């Protein structure tokens, strides 16, 4: 993929933005991050553990634990940079606020927001979603299809899609992993080695995370 010009003939720096609760971070998160760095011509990928997640019905594990696990999960991935601003920001975490901060700090950077297809379909429910599309290119990760999968994400089907919205695609292998499943397995004392990076599995075990009170 070619890097876009900044208007003066120089290629623009492209930096990815990948956020999530990471409660816990798992192998599919790491695979998505690696694919983004490999496929999207990014100089780096900023990874943002969510602070106060406005859209989550359940209480998240402490920000301290989620941040520690996120650092462990991505520590061996060159180009991945953990950004703590959402964890440190008071009040609900909104992607639009983060993108505005990033653009103010680095106006010459082309920001690329990386997300899965489920998140992309739900974009119209996000706070200030049209502003998000004005602030960043959205790169949607398409998993290899499995039996019963929904049709691939089609940006043109989003209601109220603003003119000028930019989307890219990112190809991923099929990985049927969910944080909910991992928390449930951890609560039963099951082995997590096939689902999360080894350092994350050790952290969960050592800190007795997701165990019944």
C-alpha positions in Angstrom: 0.0 0.0 0.0 1.4 3.4 -0.9 1.7 6.1 1.7 -0.3 9.3 1.0 1.4 12.6 0.3 1.3 15.5 2.8 0.7 17.9 -0.1 4.4 18.8 -0.4 5.5 15.7 -2.2 6.6 14.0 1.0 4.9 10.8 2.2 2.8 11.2 5.3 3.6 9.2 8.4 1.0 6.6 9.1 0.3 5.5 12.6 -2.2 2.9 13.6 -4.6 3.2 16.6 -5.9 0.0 18.2 -8.0 0.2 21.3 -9.8 -2.2 23.5 -10.7 -3.3 27.0 -8.0 -6.0 26.8 -9.7 -7.8 29.7 -7.6 -9.8 29.0 -5.5 -9.3 25.8 -5.5 -12.5 23.9 -3.9 -14.1 20.9 -6.4 -12.7 18.4 -5.6 -9.2 19.6 -1.9 -9.9 19.0 -2.6 -11.4 15.6 -4.6 -8.4 14.5 -1.9 -6.0 15.7 0.8 -8.0 13.8 -1.3 -8.0 10.7 -1.9 -4.3 10.9 1.8 -3.6 11.1 2.6 -6.0 8.3 -0.2 -4.9 5.9 -1.0 -1.2 6.5 2.3 0.5 5.9 2.4 1.8 9.5 5.4 3.4 11.2 4.0 2.2 14.5 0.8 0.9 16.0 -0.4 2.7 19.2 -2.3 0.4 21.5 -4.8 2.0 23.9 -6.2 0.0 26.8 -9.7 1.5 27.5 -10.2 3.6 30.7 -13.8 3.8 31.7 -15.7 1.9 29.0 -19.1 3.6 28.5 -20.5 0.7 26.5 -19.6 -2.2 28.8 -22.4 -3.4 31.0 -20.0 -5.2 33.4 -17.2 -3.6 35.5 -13.8 -4.0 33.9 -10.8 -5.5 35.7 -8.6 -2.8 37.2 -6.9 -0.5 34.8 -3.6 -1.4 36.5 -4.0 -5.1 35.7 -5.3 -4.5 32.2 -2.4 -2.2 31.4 0.1 -4.7 32.8 -1.3 -7.5 30.7 -1.4 -5.4 27.6 2.3 -4.5 28.0 3.1 -8.2 28.4 0.9 -9.3 25.4 2.5 -6.9 22.9 6.1 -6.7 24.3 7.6 -8.9 21.6 5.8 -7.1 18.7 8.2 -4.6 17.0 6.3 -1.4 16.2 3.7 -1.8 18.9 3.6 1.1 21.4 1.4 1.1 24.5 -0.4 4.4 25.0 -1.8 5.0 28.5 -3.8 8.2 27.9 -7.3 6.5 28.0 -6.5 4.7 31.2 -5.3 8.0 32.8 -8.2 10.1 31.4 -11.0 10.7 33.9 -14.6 9.9 32.9 -15.8 7.7 30.0 -13.4 6.8 27.3 -14.4 8.0 23.8 -12.3 7.2 20.7 -13.2 10.6 19.2 -11.5 12.4 22.1 -8.4 10.2 21.7 -8.2 10.9 18.0 -8.7 14.6 18.5 -5.8 14.7 21.0 -3.6 12.7 18.6 -4.3 15.1 15.7 -3.7 18.1 17.8 -0.3 16.7 18.9 0.7 15.4 15.5 -1.4 17.2 12.8 0.8 15.9 9.9 0.3 12.2 10.8 -2.2 10.1 9.0 -4.1 8.2 11.7 -5.4 4.7 10.9 -8.0 3.3 13.3 -7.9 -0.5 13.3 -11.0 -2.5 14.3 -12.8 -5.7 13.7 -15.9 -6.2 11.5 -18.3 -6.3 14.4 -17.0 -3.0 15.7 -17.2 -1.5 12.2 -20.9 -2.5 11.8 -21.6 -0.9 15.2 -19.8 2.4 14.3 -23.1 4.4 14.2 -23.6 3.7 17.9 -20.2 5.2 18.8 -20.0 8.6 20.3 -19.3 11.2 17.6 -18.8 8.4 15.0 -18.9 10.8 12.0 -16.2 12.8 13.7 -14.2 9.7 14.0 -14.4 9.1 10.2 -13.3 12.7 9.6 -10.3 12.2 11.9 -8.9 8.9 10.8 -8.9 6.2 8.1 -10.7 3.1 9.4 -9.1 -0.2 8.7 -11.5 -3.1 9.1 -10.1 -6.5 9.8 -11.7 -9.2 7.8 -11.3 -12.7 9.1 -11.1 -15.7 6.8 -14.8 -16.8 6.4 -16.2 -19.7 8.4 -19.5 -21.6 8.0 -22.3 -19.4 9.1 -20.4 -16.1 9.1 -22.2 -12.9 8.2 -21.5 -11.2 4.9 -18.3 -9.1 4.8 -18.6 -5.6 6.2 -19.8 -3.1 3.6 -19.1 0.5 4.6 -21.7 1.9 2.2 -24.4 0.2 4.2 -23.8 2.4 7.2 -26.7 4.8 7.7 -25.6 8.4 7.6 -22.1 7.6 6.2 -20.4 11.0 5.8 -18.9 12.0 2.4 -15.2 11.5 2.4 -15.1 8.7 4.9 -12.1 6.5 4.2 -11.9 2.7 4.8 -9.2 0.1 4.3 -9.2 -3.6 4.7 -7.0 -5.9 6.7 -7.0 -9.6 6.2 -6.8 -12.0 9.2 -6.9 -15.8 9.6 -10.0 -17.2 11.3 -9.5 -17.1 15.1 -12.4 -18.0 17.4 -11.2 -16.5 20.6 -13.1 -14.2 23.0 -12.2 -12.5 26.2 -15.5 -13.7 27.7 -14.5 -17.3 27.1 -11.0 -16.7 28.6 -12.5 -15.1 31.7 -14.9 -18.0 32.1 -12.1 -20.6 31.7 -9.9 -18.7 34.2 -12.8 -18.7 36.7 -12.8 -22.5 36.5 -9.1 -22.7 36.8 -8.7 -24.0 33.2 -5.5 -23.8 31.2 -5.3 -20.6 29.1 -2.1 -21.3 27.2 -3.8 -21.8 23.8 -5.7 -18.5 24.1 -3.4 -15.8 25.5 0.4 -15.1 25.3 2.3 -17.1 27.9 3.3 -14.0 29.9 -0.4 -13.0 30.1 -1.4 -16.5 31.3 1.2 -16.3 34.0 0.0 -12.9 35.1 -3.6 -14.0 35.3 -2.6 -17.0 37.4 -0.2 -15.1 39.7 -2.7 -12.4 40.4 -5.7 -14.7 40.6 -7.7 -12.7 38.1 -11.2 -13.7 37.1 -11.5 -16.1 40.0 -14.7 -16.2 42.0 -14.6 -14.0 45.1 
